[in-house]
Amino acid sequence: MPRSLTIHRTVVPPADRPKFFERLRAKEAHYEGAGCRFWVFEEHALSGAFVEFCEANDIATLTAAHAAAPDPILDPARIYSIVELT
């Protein structure tokens, strides 16, 4: 399956955390509605350092989801595709 993925890193000050989480919930709803999967991880040793992953079954779905996203993606052309190791 030609799955595709984008990665976005963000550092959020403690005071901005509630608003950041509101935006994340809106992004999650958008991407799931667009046929993508959306995950957010926070660095264990550095509170406020987040990594967002958005994955789709193909590049076209991911590209369309990013184009209509509630928050613009900094580098929407940087898309990773899965590598088959067998």
C-alpha positions as CSV (number, residue, x, y, z in Angstrom):
1,M,0.0,0.0,0.0
2,P,1.5,3.4,-1.0
3,R,0.9,5.2,2.3
4,S,2.1,8.8,2.7
5,L,3.0,10.8,5.8
6,T,3.9,14.3,6.8
7,I,5.6,15.4,10.0
8,H,5.4,18.8,11.8
9,R,7.3,19.8,14.9
10,T,6.2,22.6,17.3
11,V,7.3,23.9,20.6
12,V,4.5,25.4,22.6
13,P,4.9,27.7,25.7
14,P,2.9,26.6,28.7
15,A,0.6,29.6,28.5
16,D,-0.3,28.7,24.9
17,R,-1.0,25.0,25.6
18,P,-4.9,25.2,26.0
19,K,-5.3,27.1,22.7
20,F,-2.8,24.7,21.0
21,F,-4.9,21.7,22.1
22,E,-8.1,23.4,20.7
23,R,-6.3,23.7,17.3
24,L,-5.1,20.1,17.5
25,R,-8.7,18.9,18.1
26,A,-9.8,20.9,15.0
27,K,-7.0,19.4,13.0
28,E,-7.8,15.9,14.1
29,A,-11.4,16.3,13.1
30,H,-10.4,17.8,9.7
31,Y,-7.9,15.1,8.9
32,E,-10.0,12.2,10.0
33,G,-12.9,13.6,8.0
34,A,-10.6,13.9,5.0
35,G,-9.7,10.2,5.2
36,C,-6.4,10.6,7.0
37,R,-5.0,9.5,10.3
38,F,-3.6,12.2,12.7
39,W,-1.4,11.7,15.7
40,V,0.4,14.0,18.1
41,F,3.2,13.1,20.4
42,E,4.9,15.2,23.1
43,E,8.5,14.7,23.9
44,H,8.9,13.0,27.3
45,A,11.9,15.1,28.4
46,L,10.8,18.4,27.0
47,S,7.3,19.5,27.9
48,G,5.7,21.5,25.1
49,A,7.7,19.9,22.3
50,F,5.2,18.2,20.0
51,V,5.4,16.2,16.8
52,E,2.4,15.9,14.6
53,F,2.0,13.1,12.1
54,C,-0.6,13.0,9.3
55,E,-0.9,9.8,7.3
56,A,-3.1,8.9,4.3
57,N,-3.3,5.9,2.0
58,D,-2.0,7.9,-0.9
59,I,-0.3,11.2,-1.7
60,A,-3.4,12.7,-3.4
61,T,-5.6,12.3,-0.3
62,L,-2.9,13.8,2.0
63,T,-2.2,16.7,-0.4
64,A,-5.9,17.5,-0.6
65,A,-6.3,17.3,3.2
66,H,-3.4,19.7,3.7
67,A,-4.8,22.2,1.1
68,A,-8.1,22.4,3.0
69,A,-6.6,22.2,6.6
70,P,-7.7,24.7,9.3
71,D,-4.0,25.6,9.9
72,P,-1.6,25.9,7.0
73,I,1.2,23.3,6.8
74,L,4.6,25.0,6.7
75,D,6.0,22.7,4.0
76,P,3.1,20.7,2.4
77,A,5.4,19.4,-0.4
78,R,7.6,17.5,2.1
79,I,5.7,14.2,2.0
80,Y,7.2,10.8,3.0
81,S,6.1,7.6,1.4
82,I,6.4,4.2,2.9
83,V,9.3,2.1,1.8
84,E,8.7,-1.6,1.3
85,L,11.6,-3.6,2.8
86,T,10.8,-6.9,1.1
